[in-house]
Amino acid sequence: MDELRSTSHWRRIVAGVVLMATATGGAAVPVAVAAPAIAQVEQAPEPSPRELQPRYEPVPPTPKSWYGTEYFFAATRGVANSTLVPGVKAPLFILTVPLDIVCLPFAAIGGFFG
């Protein structure tokens, strides 16, 4: 009978310790756990004292052409780029395309001066 009492007594003690350990997050029961690795932050090396350079060479701008094409089909381009209602643009194209074709030789000559 003594043996039974001492066994149940120890079971109660162990159950109480386990209950306290779970309630306090494991602080009451010492457990052999590996210490967490401490992260050490090193300071970045000093930058070299050279001038910053772009990673890629920029694309050079296209050279300006000596011949201008802004006069070719200028009326038709103006109607196409306008904010008119598309229902109004269609009849205007019927008028501007033949007009631009008639003025095409003058536009070609104007390209040298534009």
GUZA-542848 format. One line per field, with one value per residue (C-alpha): x, y, z; residue number from 1. Coordinates in Angstrom, 2 decimals, m for minus. Each point is the difference from the previous one (the first is absolute). Example, Ala and Ser with C-alpha at 12.3 -4.5 7.8 and 13.67 -1.06 7.14 Angstrom:
# GUZA-542848
px = [12.30,1.37] .
py = [m4.50,3.44] .
pz = [7.80,m0.66] .
fiza = [1,2] .
***
This chain:
# GUZA-542848
px = [0.00,2.89,1.36,m3.25,m0.17,3.55,m0.51,m3.18,1.71,2.87,m2.45,m1.78,3.32,1.06,m3.43,0.21,3.48,m1.12,m3.08,2.12,2.49,m2.69,m1.66,3.24,1.37,2.51,1.81,m0.62,1.57,3.69,0.58,3.29,m0.54,2.71,0.60,m1.31,2.62,0.73,m0.11,2.81,m0.41,3.15,0.39,0.14,3.43,0.75,m0.88,2.86,0.57,m0.71,m2.77,m3.23,m0.48,m3.19,m0.27,m0.97,1.03,m2.99,m1.31,1.16,m2.83,m0.73,1.57,m2.44,m0.79,0.74,m3.29,m3.31,m3.03,m2.50,m1.68,m0.90,m3.74,m0.19,m3.77,m0.75,2.29,m1.70,m3.44,1.27,1.58,m2.98,m2.57,m2.92,m2.72,0.89,m3.24,1.25,3.56,m1.04,m1.51,2.95,2.44,m1.83,0.87,3.51,1.61,m0.54,1.04,3.24,0.68,m0.39,2.33,2.57,2.54,m0.07,0.41,3.01,1.65,m0.97,1.89,3.29,m0.98,m1.86] .
py = [0.00,2.35,m0.64,1.03,3.26,1.00,m0.81,2.08,2.77,0.12,m0.11,3.05,1.85,m0.83,1.00,3.31,0.74,m0.82,2.20,2.88,m0.47,0.21,2.98,1.99,m0.91,m2.57,2.24,m2.22,m3.16,0.17,m1.74,m0.40,2.13,1.26,3.70,2.05,1.28,3.66,1.91,2.47,2.86,1.22,3.48,0.36,0.75,3.59,0.83,0.62,3.69,m0.25,1.72,m1.92,m1.31,m1.32,m3.72,0.29,2.62,2.17,m0.27,3.02,2.12,m0.40,2.75,2.55,m0.71,2.65,m0.81,0.62,m2.19,1.96,1.39,m3.41,m0.66,2.77,0.53,m3.71,m0.30,3.01,m1.58,m3.36,1.64,2.26,m0.57,m0.03,m2.62,m3.00,0.49,3.45,m1.15,m2.49,2.60,2.32,m2.74,m0.17,3.68,0.15,m3.04,1.26,3.51,m1.37,m2.03,3.12,1.95,m2.82,1.57,3.26,m1.94,m1.81,3.31,1.44,m2.84,1.64,3.21,m1.41] .
pz = [0.00,0.76,m3.41,m1.66,1.94,m0.84,m3.70,m0.26,1.96,m2.52,m2.88,1.39,0.41,m3.57,m1.34,1.88,m1.36,m3.55,0.45,1.28,m2.82,m2.66,1.68,0.32,m3.41,1.19,2.47,3.03,m1.43,m0.80,m3.32,m1.79,m3.09,m2.26,0.43,m2.91,m2.36,0.49,m3.25,m0.34,m2.38,m1.62,m1.28,m3.76,m1.40,m0.86,m3.60,m2.34,m0.68,m3.73,m1.87,m0.48,m3.51,m1.60,m0.40,m3.66,m2.48,m0.94,m3.53,m1.97,m1.39,m3.67,m2.06,m1.36,m3.63,m2.57,m1.75,1.78,m0.63,2.07,m3.15,m1.46,0.47,2.58,m0.36,0.32,3.03,1.57,m0.36,1.34,3.08,0.70,2.74,m2.39,0.22,m2.21,m1.94,m1.07,m0.75,m2.72,m2.39,0.63,m1.07,m3.33,m0.48,1.50,m1.68,m3.60,1.06,1.50,m3.15,m2.14,2.31,0.19,m2.43,1.96,3.28,m1.48,m0.87,3.41,1.70,m0.98,1.83,3.01] .
fiza = [1,2,3,4,5,6,7,8,9,10,11,12,13,14,15,16,17,18,19,20,21,22,23,24,25,26,27,28,29,30,31,32,33,34,35,36,37,38,39,40,41,42,43,44,45,46,47,48,49,50,51,52,53,54,55,56,57,58,59,60,61,62,63,64,65,66,67,68,69,70,71,72,73,74,75,76,77,78,79,80,81,82,83,84,85,86,87,88,89,90,91,92,93,94,95,96,97,98,99,100,101,102,103,104,105,106,107,108,109,110,111,112,113,114] .
***
